């Protein structure tokens, strides 16, 4: 069936393909290397490469549709994979730094809370550690490693822990909570 579609118009295709230069200074010469054509015009008209002849039936004539596609993976996908790996390592280092800083602050707060004769001036050194942790969290949020809500939650946890230690030792006394007056609107 495919051999029957080889008419005189198909013969002109082979001459056109022979004039196609695959070795010239074409910018996509690598992508075109998979397009090689057979010199004979039998059923194996396009036996090499990824070009496949498909006969199309029309009312009065038949023609060949040639589809050419590169065989190798697109370069953009490989580049995306390289970029994703680079970002993964960068984000992993950022997250590790944030966790380390938070862990340092929490350990310092726990030791201060367990210390029976702690002084209120000892909180100043912990506040410096908290400031460094806040800075690391803010940088991670700014570059997109952490979501902003995650950063806010972690900073809030550090502040609450510090406040709990201050309340435990009596250095901070929270204000009594007053209920707001309910005003009826008419």
C-alpha positions, 0 to 999 in steps of 0.5 A: 500500500505504501509502495503504491503511493510513490508517484512522480511527486514522491520522486521529487522528494528524494531530490529535495532531501539530497540537497538538504545539508546536514553538515553545514554551519547550521546552528541546530546541526546536532538536532538534524543529524538524526535526519538521514535519508536512504537513497533508494525509494522503495518501502524503506524510503526513510529507513534511517532517522526518526522520519516516518512516512504516513500515507494519507488518503484523500479523494483523488490522490495520496501524499506522504506526510513526513514527521521529524522529531529529535531523538534525544532529550530536550536540552531545556529539561536537562538544564531544569534538572541541573538547576533543581539539583543546585537549588535543592543543595542550596535550600538544604544548607539554608534549612540546616543553618536555620535548624541549627540556630533554633536548636542552639537557642532552645538549648540555651533557654532550657539550661537557663530555665533549669538553672536555679540561681539564674540572673536576668542579665543572662538573657542578654546572651540568649537574645543575641542568639535569638537575633542570629536565628531571626536573621537566618530565618528572615534570609531563608524566607527572603530567598524562598527557601522557607514559606513566610508563614513558616518563618513567622511560626518559628520566630514566634516559637522562639519568642514564646520560649524566651517569654516562658523562661522569663516568667518562670524566673519571675523576670517578667510578669504578664499583664492581667487579661481584661475582657473588653466591654461588649457594647450593644449597637442598636 
